[in-house]
Amino acid sequence: MGLLEGRVAVVTGAGGGIGREIALCLAGEGADVVVNDLGTGLDGSGSGDSPAAETCRLIEDAGGKAVPNAESVSSFEAAGRIVAQAVDTFGSIDILVNNAGIVRDRTLLKMSEQDYDAVVAVHQKGTFNCTRHAAPHMRQAGYGRIVNITSSAGLRGNFGQTNYGAAKAAIMGMTFVWALELGRYGITVNAVAPAGLTRMTENLFGGAEAPPDQNPALNAPLVAFLASEEASYVNGQVLGRTGYAYTIFQTPRQVAGMWQEGGWSPAAVAEHFHEVLGQHLQPVGMPAHPLLSNKDAGGS
């Protein structure tokens, strides 16, 4: 028996890439899966159900059970229908993986309001929408596993991704809040910052073949564990992957402090900042893969 035998999962954005690999892995561990994918391009344009249907075919060919769903997570009502399909088809929803996303990369000086709103609507609001509909079912059942897909772009920053980084950082914040709110009902909420070569990152290697440690399937076992009963003690955590290693992030926390009786003047802050707090300034940006040049890593 697999880790997820008898469980029902919804995986959004599972028509390809990391989402498809997660759906395949969950099904391989015994879960019945609703495979959601709008079938859009990377920027959210166009739609169709063929990517979700193809993932379902792969699951069924391997002996699993899956149904496709082509609703948009950015719509509150449509997200409700995604969750309802799981309940109506398989009888429950035990696992929700909020993976759906689009990118519209621009530097701040070139980013339009539409670019910003479209990305936030899918990543941030889509994560809220699906969780808001799934959580009542999980609460009633006294059990649930929610895995939110975040990104180092939000945890560390990445050039040209104001919209994406903001949404992914918000997903981290929602993860912490929901872990506090839902933990009492037997529901765990964690976040994963995955890595891997997908449509979203295919330009990073400048046409060169990606190394084996960029296989998006490498993320899936960690998600499957977090989605299982075995991970009941893991709640409110942000995990990630670097190469063949799974990693864990710690929340922004105070690491140093400078104190002065009665408080500070601006001049006194300027005089002492460098010798106390200035010793702990953190680097900004995602670490580049060793095969990438600075230009490749920077974006545009």
C-alpha positions, 0 to 999 in steps of 0.5 A: 500500500502507498502512503496515500491509499484511499485519499482524494487529492486536488492538484491545481496546475497539474497539466504539465511540469511540476504539477503533473509530476506531483499528480502522478506521484500522489496517484502512485501512492494510492490517491484518487486525483482531480487534475486541474489545469486551465490549459493556458499559455505561460502568461495565462492566455488561451484555454483548453482541457488537453493538458489535464486530460493527458495527465489523467491518461498517464495516471490511468495507464499506471493503474490509478484513478483521475479526472480532469478539470479545466476551471480557473483557480482565479475565480472564487466560484470556479474554485468551488467547482474544482473542490466539488468535483473531488467530493462528487466524484470520489467522495471527499477531499483530503489533499489540496496542492495549490500549484497553479500559476502563470508568469508575466516577467517584467522589470518594475519600470516595464510592468503594467497593472494588468501584468501584476493583477493577472499573476497575483490573481492566479497564484495568490488569490487562486491559492486562497480560493481553492483553500477556502472551499476545501477547508470546510470539508477537511474540518468536517472530516477532521483531517486534511493536508494542504501544500502550497507551492511557493518560490524562492522568488518570493522568499529571496527575490528574483530580478523581473518578478515583482508580481510573481515574487509578491504572490509567492511571498504572500503564499508563505504568509497565508501558510503560516496563518492557515497552519495556526487556524486549521491545525486544531481540526487535524489539517496541516498546511505547509509550503514547498519552494520547488525547483526544476526545468519546466515551461516557466524556467526553460530559458534559464539554461540558454538552450543547453541541456538541463542537468539531471538535478533539474528534473521536476519529478524530484519535487514530488516525493516531498509533496507526497510525504507532506500530503500523508498521515506520516506528516501529521507533526509537520505544520506551518513549514516552508520547505524546498529543493536544491539539486538532490537535497530537500531543504527547510527555510526558517521564517524571517526572524530577529538575529541581532539587536542594538539597544540604547536607553531612551531610544535613538536619534537618527544620527546615533542610528547612523553612527552605530548601525554598521557595527551592530545590525550592519554585520548581519545584512543578508544577500538578496536574490536567488542563488544561481545554478553553477551552469548559468551565467549572470546574464542568464540568471538575471532575466530581463 
